[in-house]
């Protein structure tokens, strides 16, 4: 199967790119999902709701195309982003890596795979 192209939502103020979201249609466990690969908001424009606006547009695209869910990956150390995604209704996906025991220590995964039902 051919890989789907990456698509972008861009937010500009004048000629300045201030935020973007990259996404791709991905076949996950037998069904297509809209996968968010990156959300970036310029430091000087954070706290203005642009990230939420991008995610809302992303969710509307998934609903418009009648997809069952959206997914994304987030670094476990990025607690601010994890809280943001959880506030948007994201939950840990069954495909997310689980903690593992190594030399009697419980090692947490470096990243989490999150999912949200449309």
N, C-alpha and C positions, 0 to 999 in steps of 0.2 A: 504494500500500500504506500502511496506517496505521502510524504510528510506535508501537513497543512502549513500554509504560510503564516508567519507571525504578523499580527495586526496591531495597530497602535491607536490609542486615543491621545491626542495632543491638546494641551491647554496653553494658549499664548496670551500675553498681554502686549499688545502692539506687535513688534517683531521679535519679542523675547519669549522663548520657550520656558514656561515656569513649572510645568508638570506634565507627566505622561504615564501611561499604563500600557504594557505590552501583554498580548494574550495570543492564545493559539487554541484551535479546536483539536482535542486529543481524545484518542480511543482509550478509555480506562475501564478495565474489567468488563469488556463487552458492550459498553455504551459510551457515546460521545459526551464529553464535558467541555466547558469553556475553562481553560486553565490560565490563570493570571501568573505571568512570569516575573513581572517587575512593576512596581509603583514607585515613582520618584517625584518629589515636590522640592523645588528649590528652597534652600534654607530661609531665604528672605520672604517666602510666601507660605511657610508652614503656619498652621494654626488658623487658617482662613477657610477651612472646609473643602479645600481642593481635592485632597485625598479621598474624602467621603464622596464628593461629587464624581470622581473617576470610578470609584467602586460601584456607586449607584448606576452609572451608565453601563458599566460592565455587567451588572446583574440584569439590567433591562435588556441588553443584547442577548443574554442567555435565555431569558424568558421569551423574547420575541422569536427566537429560533427553537422554542419548545424543548430546551435541554433540561434534563432532570436536576442537574447540579453544576456548581462551579467549584473549582479547586485552586489551591495555591500552596507553595512551600515557603516556610518562614524559619529563619535561624532561631534556635531556642534561646540564644542570648539576647535577641531583640525583643525585650519584654514590652516595649512601647508598641511595636507593631502587633505583637500577639494580642495585647489588650484591645487594640483597634479592631483587629479581625474578629475577635470573640464578641465585641460589641455589635458587629455587623451580622452576627449569627453563625459564624464559622465554628466548627467543632473538629476535634481530632479525627482524621480518617482512619479506617481500618488498615490502610496500607502504610500508615506512618510507622517508622521504626520504633521499636519498644526499647526501654532501658535494658541493658545486659550486664551480667555480673562478670567482672574481670579481676582476678586476683583478690577476691573477697570484697571488691568495691562495686557498687552499683553505678554503672556509667550511663549517664543520660545521653540521648542522641543529640547530635549537633543541630539537627533541624527537625521540623514537624511538618507533616502534610495535613492540611486543613481542607475541609469540605463544607459546602453550604447547599442545602436543598433550595431549589428555585420555587 
